[in-house]
Amino acid sequence: MNKYLRRGLLEIILAVILILVSYYLMKLQNNWYKPIMILGVISFGVGFLRIIYRLIRKIDRNALIEMRKEKKDK
């Protein structure tokens, strides 16, 4: 598990917690739910992008390893 996957998962978990707290505050009719909901959505987006970035890096790394192996075999 590399740092991008770990950070992405932590940010998604944080986002879910923030969104649940904002829904709780919305039921209490507290206006703080709006900025907390915004932070939760942004955190979810950043976490999702980090996980996608990790997958792209892994695919790119595998392609580089295959290219080097092919050059070595020639």
N, C-alpha and C positions, 0 to 999 in steps of 0.2 A: 504494500500500500504506500504509494508515494505521497509527497506533501500536497499535491494538487487535489488528489482524491480525498485525502483526510480533511483538508480545509473546506472543500466543497461539501462534503457530508456534514461537517460541523455547522457550516453556514445554513444549510437546508434545515437542519434540526433547530437551529436558533430561529430561523424564519417561521417554522411551524409553531414554536413556542410564542413568538411575538404575535403571530396572527391569532392564536387562541386567547392570549391575554387581551388583545384588542377587541375580540368578540365579547369577552367577559365584561370589559369596560363599556362596550356598546349597550349591553343589557342593563348596566347600571346608569346609563344615560350620562356618562362622563365623556367630555369632549376630547380627552387625551387619546381616545382610541384611533383617531384619524392619523396623527403622526406615527403612532406605533404600528398601525396597519401599513403605512407607506414604508417604514423601515423593514417590516417583515417581507413585503413584496420585493423590495430591492435586494434584501439579503438572499431571498430565494433565487432571484435571477442571477446574482453573482455566483452563488453556489452551483447552480446549474451550469453556468458558463465554465466554471473551473473544472467540473467533471467532464464536460465536452472537450475542453482543452487537453485534459489528461488523456482522453481516448485518442485525440488527434496526434498527440506526441508519441503515444505508444505505437500507433500505426506507422508514423513516420520513422520511428526508430527501427521497427521491424523491416521496413523497406530498405533503410540504409544498411542494415546487417546483411540482408539478402544481396544487395548490390556489391558489397565488399566481398562476400563469399564467392559470387560469380567472377569478380575480377581476379580473385586469388586462384580460382580453379583454372583460369585461362592461361 
